[in-house]
Amino acid sequence: MSKHRLLGMSGSLRKDATNRFMIRNAARLYGDVEYTEADLNLPLFNEDEETANGAPESTILLAGQIRAADAVIISTPEYNKMLSGVLKNALDWVSRVKPNPWVGKPVAVMSAAAGRAGGDRAQTSLVSSMTPFQPRLIIGPEVSVAGSRKEFDADGQLTNDRYEAALTTLMEKLRVEVERG
Ligand SMILES: Cc1cc2nc3c(=O)[nH]c(=O)nc-3n(C[C@H](O)[C@H](O)[C@H](O)COP(=O)(O)O)c2cc1C
C-alpha cells in the first residue's frame, strides 16, 4: 500500500491551538504518512442558506477530504464541558453531504484543554456526536491533555512522555485499523 492519507481536524481555530499541536504530534507519531489539515472555519449552519444555495464550497471540500482520507484524527478543546462549537458545526455541515463520508472510516479522537481532566467530557461528547455517522472509532487509550498550554514546546512538540506514549499507542492502533482495510 502507498503512504496512508491522514486528515487532521482541530476543534480550535487558533493558530497556536494546543489541539492543532495535538493532531500534528499525532501525525508525526503515526509514522510515514501523507498528512492534510482540515480548515474548520466554516459558516454557521443555517438550513435556509442550505436550501437556497446548497452546502458551501468549504463544506464540500471538507467532506471530500474526509472521503479521500484513509484515516481521520480529531482533537477537541473543551468549551463549557463539551466539544467546541466550531467542531460541532463542521460535523453538522458534513452530515448534510451525501453519501456520508464517515461510514467505516477509521477515526481516532483526542482532546487538549486547560482543565485538570484534559477535556475528557468534551471527548465523550465528541464520541456521542460521531456515533450516528458510523465511523470505525478507535477505542482507547484515551488521550486527554490537561493544562494543555504547558505541555508543548515552542515548536508545538509534546513534552510529556506519558502523553506521547499514549498517543503513540493510539496511532499504532489507528494504523492497524487502516491496514485491516
Ligand atoms: C468559551 C470557553 C470555554 C472553556 N471551557 C472549558 C472547560 O469547560 N474545560 C476546560 O478544561 N477548559 C475550558 N476552556 C479553556 C480551554 O481548555 C483552553 O482555552 C484551551 O487552550 C483551548 O484549546 P486550544 O489551545 O486548542 O485553543 C474554555 C475556554 C473557552 C474560550
The ligand as an SDF file (V2000), in Angstrom:
LIG
                    3D

 31 33  0  0  0  0  0  0  0  0999 V2000
  -15.5670   29.5230   25.8790 C   0  0  0  0  0  0  0  0  0  0  0  0
  -14.5260   28.6970   26.5880 C   0  0  0  0  0  0  0  0  0  0  0  0
  -14.9390   27.6910   27.4380 C   0  0  0  0  0  0  0  0  0  0  0  0
  -13.9830   26.8860   28.0770 C   0  0  0  0  0  0  0  0  0  0  0  0
  -14.4190   25.8500   28.8690 N   0  0  0  0  0  0  0  0  0  0  0  0
  -13.5070   24.9790   29.3730 C   0  0  0  0  0  0  0  0  0  0  0  0
  -13.9190   23.7950   30.0580 C   0  0  0  0  0  0  0  0  0  0  0  0
  -15.1000   23.5110   30.2310 O   0  0  0  0  0  0  0  0  0  0  0  0
  -12.9590   22.9410   30.4940 N   0  0  0  0  0  0  0  0  0  0  0  0
  -11.6150   23.1940   30.3000 C   0  0  0  0  0  0  0  0  0  0  0  0
  -10.7830   22.3690   30.7010 O   0  0  0  0  0  0  0  0  0  0  0  0
  -11.1970   24.3100   29.6520 N   0  0  0  0  0  0  0  0  0  0  0  0
  -12.1100   25.2050   29.1840 C   0  0  0  0  0  0  0  0  0  0  0  0
  -11.6850   26.3090   28.4890 N   0  0  0  0  0  0  0  0  0  0  0  0
  -10.2480   26.5670   28.3140 C   0  0  0  0  0  0  0  0  0  0  0  0
   -9.6950   25.8070   27.1140 C   0  0  0  0  0  0  0  0  0  0  0  0
   -9.4670   24.4600   27.5110 O   0  0  0  0  0  0  0  0  0  0  0  0
   -8.3700   26.4340   26.6460 C   0  0  0  0  0  0  0  0  0  0  0  0
   -8.6420   27.7260   26.1250 O   0  0  0  0  0  0  0  0  0  0  0  0
   -7.6470   25.5660   25.6220 C   0  0  0  0  0  0  0  0  0  0  0  0
   -6.3560   26.0880   25.4120 O   0  0  0  0  0  0  0  0  0  0  0  0
   -8.4240   25.5400   24.3150 C   0  0  0  0  0  0  0  0  0  0  0  0
   -7.7760   24.7170   23.3860 O   0  0  0  0  0  0  0  0  0  0  0  0
   -6.7670   25.3040   22.2660 P   0  0  0  0  0  0  0  0  0  0  0  0
   -5.4410   25.5430   22.9480 O   0  0  0  0  0  0  0  0  0  0  0  0
   -6.6740   24.1870   21.2670 O   0  0  0  0  0  0  0  0  0  0  0  0
   -7.3620   26.5500   21.7010 O   0  0  0  0  0  0  0  0  0  0  0  0
  -12.6020   27.1270   27.8670 C   0  0  0  0  0  0  0  0  0  0  0  0
  -12.2140   28.1760   27.0060 C   0  0  0  0  0  0  0  0  0  0  0  0
  -13.1540   28.9390   26.3740 C   0  0  0  0  0  0  0  0  0  0  0  0
  -12.7130   30.0110   25.3960 C   0  0  0  0  0  0  0  0  0  0  0  0
  1  2  1  0
  2  3  1  0
  2 30  2  0
  3  4  2  0
  4  5  1  0
  4 28  1  0
  5  6  2  0
  6  7  1  0
  6 13  1  0
  7  8  2  0
  7  9  1  0
  9 10  1  0
 10 11  2  0
 10 12  1  0
 12 13  2  0
 13 14  1  0
 14 15  1  0
 14 28  1  0
 15 16  1  0
 16 17  1  0
 16 18  1  0
 18 19  1  0
 18 20  1  0
 20 21  1  0
 20 22  1  0
 22 23  1  0
 23 24  1  0
 24 25  2  0
 24 26  1  0
 24 27  1  0
 28 29  2  0
 29 30  1  0
 30 31  1  0
M  END
$$$$
